Amino acid sequence: MADNSSIEWTEATWNPTTGCDRISAGCDNCYALTLSKRLKAMGSAKYQTDGDPRTSGPGFGLALHPATLLDPLHWRKPRTVFVNSMSDLFHARVPRRFVSKVFATMLLTPQHTYQVLTKRPERMRRILSEYGWWTGVIADALELHEQGYGTPSPTQTQPGGQCALLNVWLGTTIESNEHTTRAHALRETPAAVRFISAEPLLGPLPSLNLAGIRWLIAGGESGPKSRPVRASWVREIRDRCTGSGTAFFFKQWGGRTPKAGGRELDGREWSEYPQEVSRVG
């Protein structure tokens, strides 16, 4: 079964890897690290690998879960799927071959829409842009298809002859102006839909270039050590999204709990999604 999600902008989660390492201020109060420690104590098999205490923690060491790779092939109901809500698919210790297998499963399940979010867009760009990458993904998918799994998804030809799966959205997290360069790497990555998660939003983003960005999610931090978000930061981002044609989704104000402050901005909830991708190519 799919893991149903309470995250407002998705429907389900799929974690072919778990665990990660903190690399920027947005990771300071990582919900996945806290949850992994709890899951380890409960005996959950996927969370028994400990990470470096300087950057990770109990149950949050990077771990691969090959047995989960085929899970979406068994989901009959189409759904929107957040890939690796408890990890980062483009962590340095996730082998390229494993990433290829994840993409092969996504290629074979065009009924689902996948949202892949990373704080390491430079590695994502390198892998997805390298010569022969898609040949390997297609080979992995054909091998599974010959075993009776799935139907290949439509692809979209990108400039330079690169390919992108129409049912896969690629995104990066930008929590402060210091990391707006992540958007440059995202723009250079072949993708049908590119999106940004400005959550937790820790400051204004005056240097953020929204060119080529179809969707932006903004939100405040939650938890006992949450840092406050200012309404002026959110409004400025919303107004720039409106001006650029970028769909805007405001997830939460945050606080001690995710829903403590609600999610209304200027008297309404903002729940925009990018328009459906044309299935051509």
N, C-alpha and C positions, 0 to 999 in steps of 0.2 A: 504494500500500500504506500501511497504518497504520504509524506509528512505534511499535514495541513498546517498553514502558517497563520499567525495572528498579525503579521506584518501587513500594514494597510495597502501597500502597493503590489503585493503578490498574492498568490493563492496557496502555493506549496513550496517546500524546500527539498533539495536533493543534495546530499553531502558525500560525494565519492572520495573526498579527503576531509580530514578534520585536523584542527590545530593550526597554529600560526605563530608569528613573532611580531611584537610591536615594533613599528618603524617610524612613527611620527606621533605628534601630540593627540591626534584623533583616536589613537589606540590606547591612551592612558587608562581609560575606564572601560575597557572592552567587555561588552556583555557576554561574548562567546567564551572568553577566558574564565569569567566568573561561573558561567553555566557549566563549563567543562569540568571544573573542580567539583561541582555538585554531582555531576553525572558519574565522575570517577568514583566518588564515595558511594554512590548507589549501585556500583558494579556494572555500569553500562560498558559493554565490550569495546565499543568504538572509542572510548575515552580512557584508556589505560596507559597511554603513552605520555610520559611527562616531558615538558619542555624545559629549556634553559630558564632558570628562575629570574635571570636578568631581563629577559624579553618575553617569556612565556610563563608556564606554570603547570601545576598538576593536571593531568589529563588533556593538556593543550599542546603537547608535542605534535609536530607534523606527522600524520599517519595516512597511508593509502588504504582504501577499502575496495579492492577489485570486485568483491562479491556484490557491491551495490551498482556496478556500472550498467547493468541491464535493467535496473528497476523501472525506468520510465517506459521501457518497451512493453511492460505489463499493465500500464495504466490505461484503461479504456477511455475514461473521460478526459477530453482536452482540458488543459489547465496552464496557467502561467506559473513558471517554476523559477525560484531563486536558487541558482547553483552555488553551493558552498556558503551557506549562511554561517557555518561554523569554521570557515577556513578561507584560504585564498588559492584559487586554482593555479595562479601564476607565481606562487611562492617558489623560491630558488630551488627547493629540494623536491618539487614535484617534477618527475621526469617528463621530457617532451613526449615520450611514447605513451605515458599515461594520459597526458592532456589530449593526445590524438584519439585515444579510446573514448574519452568523454565526448569529444566532438563527433565521433562516429555514431554514438548513441543519439546525440541531438540531431544528426543528419537523418537518421532512420525514423525519427518521430516528429514529422512536420505538424502533427495535430497539437503539439505543445509549443508554447512560447517560452524560451529560456532567457533569463536575465543573469548575466555573468558580471560580477562586480569585483574589481581588484584595486588594491593600493599600489600595484606594481605594473602599471601600464607599459612601461618600457620593455619589460620581458614579454608581455603579451604581444606587443608590436613586433618584437624580434621573431618570436615563434610563428605567429600567424602570417608574417610577411616573407619568411625564408623560402627559398626555392625548394620545391618538392614537398612542402608541408601538406598541401591539400591532396596531393597524390597519395600520401600515407593515410590521411583521414579516410579518403574514398576506399582505399584498399581494406582498411579495417572495417568499414561499413559493409562493403561487398561480402567480406568473409562472414559477417553476422547475417546478412541478407540470405546468403546461400544456406544458412542453417535455419532459415524460416523466420528470421526476425525483421520486422519493420518494413517501411517503404521509404525510399530515399526522398529527402526534402528538396524543394526547389532551391537553387542558388542564384546569386546575383553577381554579375561580372563587375569588378571594380576597376578604376583606372590602373593601367599597368598590367591588366590581365589577371589580377588576383580575384579570388572568389570570397563570397560571404554567404552564410546560411541565412535565409530570410526569416527563419524562426528563432534566431539567436541575436539578442541585444547585448552589446558589450559596453561596460561602464567603468568609471573610475571614481574613487572617493576624493573629494577636495574639501578639506575642512577649514582651511585658512588660505590667505593670499599667498603664503609661502609656497604652497603646493599647486598653484594654478598651472604650472608647466606640465602637470600630468595630463591636462587637456590636450596639449600639443601631441603627446605620444598617442593618445586615444584617437585623435584626428587622422593620424598616419597609419592606423590599424584598419584593415579591411573589415567592414561591418555594415550590416543592413540598417541598424539603428545604433547610434552612440548616445550614451546618457551619462549624467553626472549625479552622484549622491553628495550633496553638501550637508552631510550629517555625520557626527555632530558638528553643527556650524559654530565655529569658535571665533569668528571675526568677519568683517566685510570682505568681499572678493572683488575689489576694483580692477584687478588685472585679468580677471577671467574673460576669455574670448569664447563666445558661444557659437562661433561659426562651425557648422557641421554637427552641432549637438541637437538632437531631436527632443530630448527629455531631460528635465532637472528635478531632482527630489531634494527638498530642503527640510531640515528638522533640528530641533534642539536636543541636547543630551539628556539622558535620564539616568537615575540611580542616586544612591546616597551622596556621591561626590560630584554630582552633575554641575557643569559650568553653565551659567545663564546665557541665553541667546537674546540679542536685542532686536526689537521689531524693525528698526531702521535697516538692519542688515538684510532681513528677510524681504522687506518691501522693495529694497533696491534690486535684489535678485529677481523678484517677481516681475517688476516693471521692465527689466532688461529682457527677461524671457518673453514677455508680451510683445515687446518691440521687435524681437528677432524671430518670432514664430516658434519658439521652443516651448513645448508643453511643460507646465509647471505643476508640481505636486508638493503640497506642504503637509508633511507627515505629522508633526507634533511640535508643541512648545517645549515639552519635556518637563523635568522636575524630578522629584523623588521617585515617581513612577512614570512610565511612558505616557500615560493618559492624564497625568495630574493637571497639566495646563490646557488640555483639549487640543484642537487643531484648527480653530477658526482664526482667520486673518482678515481683519477689516470687515467683520460681520458675516463671513461665509467660509466654507471649506473649499480648498483648491485641490481638485483631484483629477487633473488633466493627464491624459496619456498621449503618446505620439499616435498620429493617424496610422491606420493599418498599412503595412508595407505592401506595395503592389507586387504580386507574385509573378514576376517576369524574369527572363534570363535563364 
